């Protein structure tokens, strides 16, 4: 049983279907907010990146005519803080992509709806935001696409599929922004795009001792993708290969980017970028779900390149505990993971990921001097809207700092999204299995120059 995502937009279709249209107003009450002057700027800044034609939201909110039928529902969802979607706890960390509206913006929308949602003067309407056709961050410098329309059956479970896409770039590229775009959003649960560099002609000679790894994982935390890490998944729960299987290659390479509900791409801060090695092959890891009719998908990734090598090279890794084993009926099962940084690093963002039993997350850093700081708390994790939390001020973590992640799971009957509360749950790719995964974006700080202090005699 796989939970289908009914909407990835800012307002739930289920809640909106019952919306009662507001009565027409013959005149705007004195002092009341209007759409043109007060509400449109809020929606333009916070909603229309998703709520426009061709994007993931279920309706467009680019004009008064499109907004007015949903006015009461907009006000209701904004008032309780469920929309725009944001699941991190207030007061723990500051994030560049915080979607929450200010109290003033919430009050403006509430007073506008209470006044009958008046349109106002056309002369006061600001210009609508301009979006590149189909792309969130502007027209890409390169668009790389799966080389086939992959057929997806009407029913059943589809194992992860892997598609290789050559890049053919003769020189290294520096990625400043990317967006992953499925051609058929209805069947794409998530995408991870890896970049496998070309194999060297011959192994490079190792001169001197091998450098220490940038980070060290606690025991059992470094689990290859696709393994359970704990006890083997029972045969009856495994997904059998299908007739059009595209199996995982032996080497994937580092993650280049991805697509999850709520986070289809990323634009990096100025003077930072991620390296794409010349001649790399992109590998699209595709998680498909069936929707009751046979269809197909051909996903693409759009890349925007920096004009020059950046001051800071961004890298990605993951903190994983693949040995999780969640007992039947457990309502608050805890799973931990930990890593130690062996170099001075800067942490730019974190993306927590569990499946439908995941309920909340917390992240602590333990500094070398023993201080502990909670850097992110997600008390209401939402599988249908997964956020890459980007720190407003990236965290500088000295060598020896430990990053500790804790996730809690609800495998009880009270969890309405739980596929089967009577079964033990292990790590696995499919939605009815579970994960304890955090994607990390980081950079390595330059090593301090060696001391040349002379000894005195």
C-alpha positions in Angstrom: 0.0 0.0 0.0 1.5 3.3 -1.1 0.3 6.7 0.0 -0.5 8.9 -2.9 0.4 12.6 -2.6 -2.9 14.3 -3.4 -1.4 17.8 -3.7 2.0 19.3 -3.4 0.7 22.9 -3.7 0.2 25.4 -1.0 -3.5 24.8 -0.5 -5.1 21.3 -0.3 -7.7 20.5 -2.9 -9.7 18.5 -0.4 -10.1 21.5 1.9 -10.8 23.8 -1.0 -13.5 21.8 -2.8 -16.0 22.7 -0.1 -15.2 26.4 -0.3 -18.2 28.7 -0.5 -17.7 31.7 -2.9 -17.8 35.0 -1.2 -20.7 37.3 -2.0 -20.1 40.0 -4.5 -19.3 43.5 -3.0 -20.7 46.6 -4.6 -18.2 48.8 -2.8 -15.0 48.4 -0.9 -15.3 49.2 2.8 -13.3 52.2 3.8 -9.9 51.2 5.0 -10.2 47.6 4.0 -7.3 45.9 2.2 -7.7 45.2 -1.5 -6.3 42.6 -3.7 -4.5 45.0 -6.0 -2.8 47.1 -3.4 -2.3 44.7 -0.4 -2.9 41.0 -1.2 -1.4 40.6 -4.6 2.1 41.5 -3.4 1.9 38.9 -0.6 0.7 36.2 -3.1 3.3 37.2 -5.7 6.1 36.9 -3.2 5.1 33.7 -1.4 2.7 31.7 -3.5 3.0 32.0 -7.2 6.3 30.2 -7.6 4.1 27.1 -7.2 0.6 28.5 -7.9 0.9 29.1 -11.6 0.3 27.2 -14.8 2.4 24.1 -15.2 3.7 24.0 -11.6 3.0 21.6 -8.7 0.1 23.5 -7.1 -3.5 22.5 -8.0 -4.5 26.0 -9.0 -3.0 29.2 -10.3 -3.1 32.4 -8.1 -1.7 34.8 -10.6 -4.7 37.0 -11.0 -7.7 38.3 -9.0 -10.1 36.1 -11.0 -8.1 33.1 -10.1 -7.6 34.0 -6.4 -11.1 35.1 -5.4 -12.9 31.7 -5.5 -10.4 30.4 -2.9 -10.3 33.5 -0.7 -11.9 31.9 2.4 -9.7 28.8 2.2 -6.6 30.9 1.8 -7.5 32.9 4.9 -8.3 29.7 6.9 -5.1 27.9 6.0 -2.9 31.0 6.5 -4.5 31.7 9.9 -3.5 28.3 11.3 0.0 28.5 9.9 -0.3 25.3 7.7 0.2 27.4 4.5 2.6 28.3 3.1 4.1 24.9 4.2 6.8 25.2 6.8 7.5 22.5 9.4 10.5 23.7 11.4 10.0 24.9 15.0 10.1 28.6 15.6 13.0 29.8 17.7 15.4 27.0 16.6 17.7 28.2 13.9 17.1 30.9 11.2 16.6 29.8 7.6 16.9 31.6 4.3 13.9 29.8 2.8 11.5 30.2 5.8 8.1 30.3 4.1 6.1 31.6 7.1 4.1 34.7 6.6 4.5 37.6 9.0 1.7 38.4 11.5 1.1 41.6 9.5 0.7 39.6 6.2 -1.7 37.1 7.9 -3.7 40.0 9.3 -3.9 41.7 5.9 -5.3 38.5 4.3 -7.8 38.0 7.2 -9.1 41.6 7.0 -9.3 41.4 3.2 -11.5 38.3 3.3 -13.7 39.7 6.1 -14.3 42.8 3.9 -15.5 40.6 1.0 -12.2 40.2 -0.8 -12.5 43.4 -2.8 -10.4 43.8 -5.9 -9.4 47.4 -5.6 -8.0 49.7 -8.3 -6.2 48.2 -11.3 -3.7 51.1 -11.2 -2.5 49.9 -7.8 -1.8 46.3 -8.9 2.0 45.7 -9.1 3.5 44.0 -12.1 3.2 40.2 -11.7 6.4 38.3 -11.2 8.1 37.1 -14.4 9.0 33.4 -14.6 11.0 31.7 -17.3 8.8 29.4 -19.2 8.5 26.2 -17.2 11.6 26.9 -15.0 11.8 28.4 -11.5 15.3 29.9 -11.6 15.4 31.2 -15.2 16.2 29.5 -18.5 18.8 26.8 -17.9 22.2 26.8 -19.6 21.8 23.0 -20.2 18.9 20.6 -20.0 19.7 16.9 -19.7 16.9 14.4 -20.2 16.4 10.7 -19.7 17.0 9.0 -23.1 13.6 7.1 -23.1 10.0 7.5 -22.2 9.9 5.0 -19.4 6.6 2.9 -19.3 4.9 2.7 -15.9 2.2 0.1 -15.4 -1.3 0.9 -14.2 -1.0 -0.9 -10.9 1.6 -2.6 -8.7 4.8 -1.5 -7.1 7.7 -0.3 -9.2 11.2 -0.8 -7.9 13.6 2.1 -8.1 14.8 2.6 -11.7 18.1 4.0 -12.8 18.7 5.9 -16.1 22.2 7.0 -17.4 22.4 10.3 -19.2 25.8 11.4 -20.7 26.8 15.0 -20.3 29.5 15.3 -22.9 31.0 18.5 -21.3 34.7 18.8 -22.2 35.5 20.9 -19.2 34.4 21.0 -15.6 31.2 23.0 -15.0 30.1 24.9 -11.8 26.5 24.5 -11.0 24.8 27.6 -9.5 21.3 26.4 -9.7 19.4 23.3 -10.8 15.8 22.1 -11.1 14.5 18.5 -11.7 11.4 18.4 -13.9 9.4 15.2 -14.3 7.4 15.1 -17.5 4.6 13.3 -15.5 4.5 14.6 -11.9 1.6 12.3 -11.0 3.8 9.2 -11.1 7.1 10.6 -9.8 7.5 10.3 -6.0 11.1 11.5 -5.9 14.3 11.8 -8.0 18.0 11.8 -7.0 20.4 12.7 -9.7 24.0 11.4 -9.3 27.0 12.5 -11.2 29.5 9.6 -11.9 32.9 11.0 -13.0 34.7 9.2 -15.8 36.9 6.4 -14.7 40.7 7.4 -14.7 42.8 5.8 -17.3 44.9 4.2 -14.6 44.9 4.5 -10.8 46.7 7.5 -9.6 49.9 6.8 -7.6 49.4 7.5 -3.9 52.1 9.8 -2.7 52.4 9.8 1.1 49.8 8.8 3.6 46.2 8.8 2.5 44.4 11.9 3.9 41.8 11.4 6.6 38.2 11.3 5.5 36.2 14.6 5.9 33.8 12.8 8.3 33.5 9.6 10.2 30.2 7.9 10.7 29.2 6.2 14.0 28.9 2.4 13.8 26.2 1.2 11.4 25.6 4.7 9.9 27.4 4.3 6.6 24.9 2.1 4.7 25.0 1.8 0.9 21.8 2.8 -0.8 19.3 0.0 -1.2 20.5 -2.1 1.8 18.5 -2.5 5.0 21.5 -2.3 7.2 19.8 -4.4 9.8 18.1 -7.7 9.4 17.4 -8.7 5.9 14.0 -7.6 4.5 11.6 -10.5 4.4 11.2 -12.0 0.9 7.5 -11.3 0.8 8.2 -7.6 1.3 10.7 -7.2 -1.4 9.8 -5.7 -4.8 10.4 -8.2 -7.6 12.1 -6.9 -10.7 9.7 -5.9 -13.4 9.8 -6.6 -17.1 11.4 -3.3 -18.0 13.9 -3.1 -15.2 16.6 -0.5 -15.2 18.9 -1.7 -12.4 21.4 0.4 -10.4 24.8 0.7 -11.9 27.8 -0.5 -9.8 29.0 3.1 -9.2 26.6 6.1 -8.7 28.9 9.0 -7.9 28.1 12.0 -5.7 24.6 13.4 -5.6 24.1 16.4 -7.9 20.5 17.3 -6.9 17.1 15.9 -6.6 13.3 16.3 -6.5 11.0 15.7 -3.6 7.6 17.1 -2.9 8.2 20.7 -1.9 11.8 20.9 -3.1 12.2 20.4 -6.9 15.5 22.3 -7.2 17.9 24.6 -5.5 19.6 28.0 -6.2 22.9 28.3 -4.3 24.1 31.5 -2.6 26.4 33.9 -4.5 30.0 32.9 -4.8 29.2 29.2 -4.2 28.6 26.4 -6.7 28.8 22.6 -7.0 31.4 21.1 -9.4 30.3 18.8 -12.2 33.4 17.0 -13.4 34.0 17.0 -17.2 32.7 13.8 -18.9 30.5 12.8 -16.0 27.5 10.6 -16.6 24.3 11.6 -14.8 22.3 8.8 -13.2 18.6 9.5 -12.5 17.4 7.4 -9.6 13.6 7.4 -10.1 11.0 6.4 -7.6 7.7 5.8 -9.5 4.2 5.1 -8.1 1.3 3.7 -10.1 -1.9 5.8 -10.5 -4.4 3.3 -12.0 -3.6 3.7 -15.6 -0.6 2.9 -17.8 1.5 5.9 -18.5 5.1 7.0 -19.0 7.7 9.6 -17.8 10.8 11.2 -19.1 12.4 13.4 -16.4 14.9 16.2 -17.1 17.3 18.3 -15.0 18.0 21.9 -15.9 21.4 23.4 -14.9 22.5 27.0 -14.6 26.2 27.4 -14.6 28.4 30.0 -12.7 30.4 32.2 -15.0 33.6 31.4 -13.1 34.9 29.0 -10.4 33.3 30.0 -7.1 35.0 31.1 -3.9 33.4 28.1 -2.2 32.8 24.6 -3.6 29.7 23.0 -2.2 29.5 19.3 -1.6 26.8 16.9 -0.6 26.7 13.8 1.7 24.1 12.0 3.7 23.7 10.9 7.4 21.9 7.6 7.4 20.9 4.9 9.9 20.0 1.9 7.8 19.8 -0.4 10.7 16.4 0.9 11.9 13.8 -1.7 12.9 10.4 -0.3 14.0 8.3 -2.7 16.1 4.6 -3.3 15.2 2.3 -0.8 16.9 5.1 1.5 18.2 3.7 5.0 18.4 6.9 6.9 19.2 9.9 4.8 18.1 13.2 6.6 18.3 16.1 6.2 15.8 19.5 8.0 16.1 22.4 8.7 13.7 25.7 10.5 14.2 28.8 11.6 12.4 32.0 13.4 13.3 33.6 16.1 11.2 37.4 15.5 10.8 37.9 18.9 9.2 36.6 22.4 9.8 33.5 22.5 7.7 30.6 24.9 6.9 27.1 23.4 7.0 24.8 25.1 4.5 21.6 23.1 4.6 19.8 19.9 5.8 17.0 17.9 4.3 15.3 15.4 6.6 13.7 12.4 4.9 11.5 9.6 6.2 8.5 7.9 4.8 4.9 7.9 6.0 5.6 6.7 9.6 8.1 9.5 10.2 6.6 12.1 12.6 9.4 14.5 13.9 13.1 15.2 13.8 15.7 16.9 15.9 19.4 17.8 15.1 22.1 18.7 17.6 25.7 19.6 17.2 28.2 18.7 19.9 31.2 20.9 19.8 34.7 19.8 20.7 34.5 21.8 24.0 31.3 19.8 25.0 28.7 22.4 24.2 25.5 21.1 22.6 23.3 23.2 20.3 20.0 22.2 18.7 20.3 23.5 15.1 17.0 22.2 13.6 13.8 20.9 15.1 11.0 19.6 12.8 8.1 18.7 15.2 5.6 18.0 12.5 7.4 16.3 9.6 5.3 16.1 6.5 6.1 13.4 3.9 4.1 15.2 1.3 6.1 18.5 1.6 9.8 17.9 2.3 12.0 20.9 2.8 15.7 21.5 2.4 16.3 23.8 5.4 18.9 26.4 4.3 20.6 28.2 7.1 20.4 32.0 6.9 23.9 32.1 8.4 25.7 28.8 7.4 27.1 27.0 10.4 30.9 26.9 10.9 31.7 23.7 12.6 35.2 23.1 13.9 37.1 19.9 13.5 35.9 17.3 16.0 32.3 18.5 16.0 29.6 15.8 16.1 26.3 16.0 14.3 23.6 14.0 15.9 20.2 13.3 14.3 17.1 11.8 15.9 13.9 10.8 14.2 10.7 9.5 15.7 8.3 7.1 14.0 4.6 6.3 14.5 3.9 2.7 13.5 0.6 2.5 15.4 -3.0 2.3 14.1 -3.5 5.9 15.1 -1.3 6.9 12.2 -3.8 7.2 9.4 -1.0 7.0 6.8 0.4 3.8 8.2 0.2 1.0 5.6 0.1 -1.8 8.2 0.5 -1.3 11.9 0.9 -5.0 12.6 4.2 -5.4 10.8 7.8 -4.7 11.7 9.3 -2.0 9.5 12.9 -2.0 8.1 14.9 0.3 5.9 13.8 0.1 2.3 13.2 2.1 -0.9 9.4 1.9 -1.0 7.0 4.1 0.8 5.6 1.2 2.9 9.2 0.7 4.2 11.1 3.4 6.0 14.3 5.5 5.9 16.3 7.6 8.3 18.1 9.8 5.9 19.4 13.4 6.0 20.8 15.1 3.0 23.6 17.6 3.9 25.1 20.4 1.9 28.5 21.5 3.2 31.9 23.0 2.3 35.3 22.3 3.6 37.2 25.2 5.1 40.7 25.7 3.9 43.3 24.1 6.0 45.4 26.4 8.2 49.0 26.8 7.0 51.5 24.7 8.8 53.4 26.6 11.6 57.0 27.4 10.7 58.1 28.5 14.2 61.8 28.1 14.6 63.2 26.5 17.7 65.6 28.5 19.9 68.7 27.1 21.4 
